[in-house]
Amino acid sequence: MPDSGKEKTLLTIKEVCRDFNVHPNTLRNWDRSGKLKAIRVGPRKDRRYDRDKVYTFFYGKDYVKGEPAGEDFATNIGDIKPLGSSLARSKED
């Protein structure tokens, strides 16, 4: 069989549930409704999910190489002030 140059990484239902904090039944429902289709493998027809499709589903259509779409979270987190610092100042006033 010719090598396509790109090997699919398949995730088990357990891995998707763990990584994205969703219930297995939610994934099964999404598969049935066509929202996030699973690939059936083996004689038991176990569900597997294409890693790229899962990440695109959860992070958006611009997901590339493991980084979510949109603004970089790390640049925005510097704008958040610790809760304790504002409480400490209000006690001193």
C-alpha positions, -999 to 999 in steps of 0.1 A, spaced: 0 0 0 15 34 -9 25 57 19 3 89 18 29 108 38 5 116 66 -4 91 92 -37 96 111 -35 96 148 -65 80 163 -77 87 198 -99 63 219 -131 75 233 -114 74 268 -86 96 256 -110 122 241 -131 122 273 -101 127 295 -84 154 274 -116 174 268 -137 166 299 -167 152 280 -188 122 289 -185 91 267 -222 92 260 -218 128 247 -192 116 222 -215 87 212 -244 111 206 -222 134 186 -212 105 165 -248 94 159 -259 129 150 -229 135 127 -215 164 148 -182 146 155 -179 114 135 -160 84 148 -140 59 128 -150 23 136 -122 -2 140 -118 -39 147 -143 -67 149 -162 -50 178 -164 -17 157 -149 3 185 -150 41 181 -118 60 173 -115 97 167 -91 114 142 -69 136 164 -70 165 140 -108 165 136 -112 164 174 -89 193 180 -105 213 152 -139 205 167 -130 218 201 -106 246 192 -120 259 160 -115 257 122 -81 275 123 -65 249 146 -30 241 133 -1 221 148 -15 219 183 -22 255 189 -58 269 192 -71 295 169 -74 331 179 -53 353 201 -24 338 220 -37 332 256 -2 338 270 -1 374 259 -35 382 274 -29 365 308 -5 393 318 -35 416 319 -51 396 347 -43 409 382 -42 385 411 -73 386 432 -53 388 464 -36 420 454 -68 440 451 -82 426 484 -50 435 502 -52 471 489 -88 475 500 -80 464 536 -52 490 538 -75 519 527 
